[in-house]
Every structure is written in structure tokens, then in C-alpha cells.
Amino acid sequence: MAVEGAVGLGMAGRGVTLVLRTSWSNCSSWVRAKEIVAIRVYDCRAFTSPRISGFRPSIK
């Protein structure tokens, strides 16, 4: 259970980093505000999404 949470947290962190990088290149404060909301929604979904919380890499 702890490992699954750590994987979800890592993926959420990557998503936040990606959005923050793109936000600095935009001049519009409205765009930044929308991205901040998107980060919060993404974080909530990252911990409740069955795809991420049940993520297990398959090695072929």
C-alpha cells in the first residue's frame, strides 16, 4: 500500500513540475490561475484514480 502511494505521489509530482514549467513561459496571469487550478485537480485525481493507485509496471 505504501509503495502504491509513493508511485502515485511521484507521478503527481511530475505532472505538477511539467505544468509549473509551462506556466513560467506564459505572460497571462489568467493562464497561470487556470494552471494552478489544474494542478489542484490533477493532485486530487492522482490519489483517487484507480489507474494510478493500482499502477504496477509490467515487464515483458
Backbone hydrogen bonds, N-H to C=O, Kabsch-Sander energy under -0.5 kcal/mol:
donor,donor_aa,acceptor,acceptor_aa,energy
5,G,1,M,-2.0
6,A,2,A,-2.0
7,V,3,V,-2.3
8,G,4,E,-2.3
9,L,5,G,-2.4
10,G,6,A,-2.4
11,M,7,V,-2.2
12,A,8,G,-2.2
13,G,9,L,-2.5
14,R,10,G,-1.8
15,G,11,M,-1.9
16,V,12,A,-2.4
17,T,13,G,-2.4
18,L,14,R,-2.3
19,V,15,G,-2.2
20,L,16,V,-2.6
21,R,17,T,-2.2
22,T,18,L,-1.8
23,S,19,V,-1.9
24,W,20,L,-1.4
25,S,21,R,-0.6
25,S,22,T,-0.6
26,N,23,S,-1.0
32,R,28,S,-1.6
33,A,29,S,-2.3
34,K,30,W,-2.2
35,E,31,V,-2.0
36,I,32,R,-2.2
37,V,33,A,-1.9
38,A,34,K,-2.2
39,I,35,E,-2.2
40,R,36,I,-1.9
41,V,37,V,-2.4
42,Y,38,A,-2.7
43,D,39,I,-2.8
44,C,40,R,-2.0
45,R,41,V,-2.4
46,A,42,Y,-2.4
47,F,43,D,-1.2
48,T,44,C,-0.9
49,S,45,R,-2.4
53,S,49,S,-2.7
54,G,50,P,-1.6
55,F,52,I,-1.6
59,I,57,P,-0.5
60,K,58,S,-0.6
